[in-house]
Amino acid sequence: MDKHNSSELLSSDFSLSKNASSDSLDSDSKSSSLNSKHGQDSPHVLGDIQLLDGEKVTSVARDVTYLCPYSGPTRGVLKVTNYQLHFRPTDPSATLGTLSVPLGVVSRIEKVGGASSKGENSYGIEIFCKDMRNLRFAHRQENHSRRGIFEKLQQLAFPLSHRLPMFAFSYSESFPEDGWHVYEPIAELRRMGVSNDMWRITRINDKYEVCDSYPSIWAVPSAADDDLLRSVATFRSRGRIPVLSWIHPNSQATITRCSQPLVGVSGKRSREDERYIQLIMDANAQAHKLFIMDARPTANAVANKAKGGGYESEDAYQNADLVFLDIHNIHVMRESLRKLKELCFPQIDQSKWFSGIEASCWLKHIKCILAGAVRIVDKVENHKTSVLVHCSDGWDRTAQLTALSMLMLDPYYRTLRGFQVLIEKEWLSFGHKFQLRIGHGDERHSDADRSPVFVQWVDCVWQLQQQFPTAFEFTERLLITIVDHLYSCRFGTFLFNTERERVKEEVKTKTVSLWSYINSRQDLYLNALYWGSSSGATSPSSPYSRPPVVLVPVASLRVIKLWKALYCRWNPIMRQQDPIYQRSRELVALRAQLEAAVAAAAGDHAAKQHRRGLTPPRVASPHHV
């Protein structure tokens, strides 16, 4: 690949334009053509736009000017479909400036200027996106030329606010594998060795009556009967009782998750809850202590007591140590990302780059989450002690900590499919509120429930990849693809808030899973440097040593970096000038060839050894002196 093509794409299906002056993504046109090469349905082509299955053009505006903050104004045609906004320059020599933006990415749309506005390009619309960029288009002032496009964008970018279905329910592309079968709760629990003497599988929540934000299948201590579980649910916020997330294959130390206890200012106690926590501790015979990791800052936990929540008293919960991890709430994280966006887009002030990153506190928050997960891993792996994790409601910071610590502890989750299972299990089935946090199809852009909790966790995964580049089967390309489709609303995977809502809306039968799409093109995401799990036989000091089974990252601002490939990808001067993804794919293919050659050589060697074993030994003639 020559230097003309050095702006290598940073997400699987949102390709960065090879024109360095454009901040656009060549959305699904390139990815869909890749799909067709894999034997899948080709997209429909209508004029200059490639349409996905179920996609249709709804509005067209001609003689529109895209005001690129980097290359300047470009005239062209703006089309809106039920999935994307598509802009193509009228100048044939500027075709590389094409924009293709999924409408799910749009956060809000505003009109710029009025009929009496003066000055060139002073009248039009501005689109604010969830993926760290803004888009501005200028229209002619005659005959209210922007009205039709503006109204159609408002309607299709925010379908739920206009009582319309999400695009995922119209999208119908078929793939060789059904991604909805990637995660099977019973199979995953059995992989971890459950049921066993100490833990059992229960379907008490089969109809989501005990807890409407939990999955239907739980793993709980064998000694806890269903009546006890129901009693505990009344003492935990939202009924989110402690249930099993992960169990150590050797020590039986566990990671369990829940929400805060309803202690209140009066310091209420629940004998059933205290007994239940004791059963979790007793399920691990190697330790006589339980660590309760409360993700919140101490002050926030105390303040929650005034609202009826609170935290576990060490007097009430015998042999339990309470630790606060000082991770701030969703509002602090939302403001932090807003500051980071101002720093990264559209222009970067070089003189204030480092001070701006520090002022945003984004890396500080990443460090706190990583440090909290490291503490959990240390207690489980080194001290063989079980850990209970919660925050306030147990669906934001709790998911960050459990999923990250499980990723560090279990090599399975560092494989391509295992990572999908981890997201399905700890984020989707346990009720992280994707609908509220991302705002799918909702025009209330200033809603206080919006927060980049999941994106922050994906950032933490990327930090692990940077510190352990051979420990993951997949590259950052997978992470960026997941983040892009977190917003796109093309797939049903991240829609709605809970498993119960997805079952009610029949998501598995009416939409396509993101994992169907990803698993049909696995070669795009594989890490050529992946060594897989290791028993640690190689010396750690060797430059070729495999990563340890348990990852323990350095949670320090000296090591943690800004993920520029995600946050700064729209700025041409910040893009990677190295076609790393193409080289990585070539290396993966070469590695497969070499492994096949090694396997063939080993087979030939074994066959020769076998033939030698069947041949009778030759008797040496006597030697006379």
Disulfide bonds with the S-S distance in Angstrom:
none
